[in-house]
Amino acid sequence: MSLLARALVVAVALLLAGEAFAARPWAWLGVRIRDLSEQEMDELSKQHGIREGFGVVIVDVLQESPAMRAGLKGGDIVVAFEGRPVTETRLLQRLIASAAPESEVRLVVLRPQGRRAVPVRLMTMPREVAGDRVAALFGFVLREPPTSEAPGGGGVAGGTAFVAAVEKGGVAEKAGLRAGDVILQVGEQPTVGRDAARHALADAGPERPLRLIVRRDGERLPLTLPTAQEP
């Protein structure tokens, strides 16, 4: 998998959850996840007596998240959500997204010591995380510039929001967004910095076209991204 693909997978996995954030808050678990490799599936099948190994690996647990408070750990393998088998990351994302914020759900995880049921009280997704999720649904990832100059050019200083990666074949790429573009405006909201852009994206939501103004090579360009599809 390419570095670009990995960046997009991590971005979506981190969010874990449509309508705009303001209209319907998303539930939040607060973990980074990945799919199992074929080797890991074989090992699970042998170790736990599962006919066919499946599940989603928790790579990292975010601080002060529902997952941390419930005692979930990096390396846990989620195999069920409310009694439903979890076979891939996108399925777990959809299951979390369909749950009500502040509701209690039960996950079944596999650890070296065996199988364990873990009750988790979900939280409402923080606005900045919701903004990253909206960006991921449209097929791009936001970052702060790594240096005082953003790759979008034009002498843009630190504290701006630039596009670090664009999903190949995704909504954003088809609309003309490029890695290195600096986002100056989302809808009618000017964006100074990544946090401002994330909040504006959370307000915009994925269920309607996304209007952006970006800076590229010193020029301001308007772009309209068609409605994003839920994962």
Secondary structure as the mmCIF struct_conf table of DSSP 4:
data_model
#
loop_
_struct_conf.conf_type_id
_struct_conf.id
_struct_conf.beg_label_comp_id
_struct_conf.beg_label_asym_id
_struct_conf.beg_label_seq_id
_struct_conf.end_label_comp_id
_struct_conf.end_label_asym_id
_struct_conf.end_label_seq_id
HELX_RH_AL_P HELX_RH_AL_P1 LEU A 3 LEU A 15
TURN_TY1_P TURN_TY1_P1 PHE A 21 ALA A 23
BEND BEND1 ARG A 24 ARG A 24
HELX_LH_PP_P HELX_LH_PP_P1 PRO A 25 TRP A 26
STRN STRN1 ALA A 27 TRP A 28
STRN STRN2 VAL A 31 ASP A 35
HELX_LH_PP_P HELX_LH_PP_P2 LEU A 36 SER A 37
HELX_RH_AL_P HELX_RH_AL_P2 GLU A 38 HIS A 48
BEND BEND2 ARG A 51 GLU A 52
STRN STRN3 VAL A 56 VAL A 61
TURN_TY1_P TURN_TY1_P2 GLN A 63 GLU A 64
BEND BEND3 SER A 65 SER A 65
HELX_RH_AL_P HELX_RH_AL_P3 PRO A 66 ALA A 70
TURN_TY1_P TURN_TY1_P3 GLY A 71 GLY A 71
TURN_TY1_P TURN_TY1_P4 GLY A 74 GLY A 75
STRN STRN4 ILE A 77 PHE A 81
TURN_TY1_P TURN_TY1_P5 GLU A 82 GLY A 83
STRN STRN5 ARG A 84 PRO A 85
BEND BEND4 GLU A 88 GLU A 88
HELX_RH_AL_P HELX_RH_AL_P4 THR A 89 SER A 98
BEND BEND5 ALA A 99 ALA A 99
HELX_LH_PP_P HELX_LH_PP_P3 ALA A 100 ALA A 100
TURN_TY1_P TURN_TY1_P6 PRO A 101 GLU A 102
STRN STRN6 GLU A 104 ARG A 111
TURN_TY1_P TURN_TY1_P7 PRO A 112 GLN A 113
STRN STRN7 GLY A 114 ARG A 121
STRN STRN8 MET A 123 THR A 124
HELX_LH_PP_P HELX_LH_PP_P4 MET A 125 PRO A 126
HELX_RH_AL_P HELX_RH_AL_P5 ARG A 127 PHE A 138
TURN_TY1_P TURN_TY1_P8 GLY A 139 GLY A 139
STRN STRN9 PHE A 140 ARG A 143
BEND BEND6 PRO A 146 GLU A 149
TURN_TY1_P TURN_TY1_P9 PRO A 151 GLY A 152
TURN_TY1_P TURN_TY1_P10 GLY A 154 GLY A 155
HELX_LH_PP_P HELX_LH_PP_P5 VAL A 156 ALA A 157
BEND BEND7 GLY A 158 GLY A 159
STRN STRN10 ALA A 161 VAL A 166
TURN_TY1_P TURN_TY1_P11 LYS A 168 GLY A 169
BEND BEND8 GLY A 170 GLY A 170
HELX_RH_AL_P HELX_RH_AL_P6 VAL A 171 ALA A 175
TURN_TY1_P TURN_TY1_P12 GLY A 176 GLY A 176
TURN_TY1_P TURN_TY1_P13 ALA A 179 GLY A 180
HELX_LH_PP_P HELX_LH_PP_P6 ASP A 181 ASP A 181
STRN STRN11 VAL A 182 VAL A 186
TURN_TY1_P TURN_TY1_P14 GLY A 187 GLU A 188
STRN STRN12 GLN A 189 PRO A 190
BEND BEND9 GLY A 193 GLY A 193
HELX_RH_AL_P HELX_RH_AL_P7 ARG A 194 ALA A 204
BEND BEND10 PRO A 206 ARG A 208
STRN STRN13 LEU A 210 ARG A 216
TURN_TY1_P TURN_TY1_P15 ASP A 217 GLY A 218
STRN STRN14 GLU A 219 LEU A 225
HELX_LH_PP_P HELX_LH_PP_P7 PRO A 226 GLU A 230
#
